[in-house]
Amino acid sequence: EVVYLLVAEATGLSRIGDRSPNVCVTVSLGETTARTKTRKESTFPLWNELLTVAAPSFPAIANVSLLDVESGPDEPAQRRGSDVSLLSETVLGSCEVPILSELKNGFTDLWYSLKGETGETLVGKVRIAASFDTEVIEQLRKGLTPSLSRQIYVAQETWFI
């Protein structure tokens, strides 16, 4: 079954030495891996990208990793295909997103705490929405919240404190 994931944003990522990371997200589920574009020099990156993965069975776990992509002096920050291996990538943090059969009746839109390589909880978090319905994810991508009936969409309010 196809699962649609909206990789929205991350917050609280750590600097690497004297620079902010060049961040991309990879999502692996079953034998499928998808990847966002790289956001340059940000500890609060915004992607708002739709990724598609296939769930072999339910329940399933999507493994999410945030990577710092360091390019060489004359290389772009991201390359496609086999050229990706030429770049240096460091894991900034990871989390697991549960994919349950109940998503057929709706969606999730949650912040996930990032874990380090030894399992320790990091300061950073990533916001990911999941659904089996691409229309629901597209509405979330546009800043709308699908109602329970999925026929009425209500704009989210933004609160500034």
Helices and strands as residue ranges (DSSP letters): E 2-11, E 23-29, E 32-35, E 46-54, E 60-70, G 81-86, E 88-99, G 101-105, E 107-115, E 121-131, H 134-141, E 144-146, E 153-155
